[in-house]
Amino acid sequence: EVHLLESGGGLVQPGGSLRLSCAASGFTFSNHDMHWVRQALGKGLEWVSGISGSGDITYQPDSVKGRFTISRDNSKNTLFLQMNGLRAEATAVYYCARAAPGEGARFDYWGQGILVTVSS
Amino acid sequence: DIVMTQSPATLSVSPGERATLSCRASQSVSSKLAWYQQKPGQAPRLLISGASARATGIPARFSGSGSGTEFTLTISSLQSEDFAVYYCQQYIKWPLTFGGGTKVEI
């Protein structure tokens, strides 16, 4: 059974940093691109970052480029999101999500999400 | 960026009725369109990819159609467990973008 478990969330001050982790199990981790998607409370979904299965290609929207870094450790089946220079608008539930097999980044498995709160 | 627009924002339907949700893209996404269902306090669940292919385990009452810029998710006969928020997502071009969601309520 596929399982994704996020950790590392919490309260951080504006301008601070946080590193999220996502532990994966139940599938061959290195065979799948992985992504982070966030959702502000009561709002819609926003894609944050993606990374290829091998880890050599990353994808990000302009809104987080230069501040967020996605990475992975395939030996430990773990996905990471390093978030620097956090702003209040980054407050959200962050989900890790697996890209479905085949062409195109759609997400067939999601973690339960982890809350990140940026506030002084 | 490709803007995804969903309508209506809220859809009020009775159990057993048919629900039709729309998603429009600001430019063609071909068939690179996915639909998700999200219930309160839960992660989204993939329903449809490739505009019309049901994901594993998704009941046949869910169907997707469309291509290019206009897409539809149809729930043929609403069950109590179908009341949720539905999102569309394009994956033809970076950045990936989602629609704002349609809430299906009783």
Interface residues (C-beta under 8 A of the other chain):
Chain A: H35 V37 G44 L45 E46 W47 G50 Y59 Q60 P61 D62 Y95 A100 G104 A105 R106 F107 D108 W110 G111 Q112 G113
Chain B: D1 K32 A34 Y36 Q38 Q42 A43 P44 R45 L46 S49 G50 A55 T56 Y87 Q89 Y91 I92 W94 P95 L96 T97 F98 G99 G100 G101
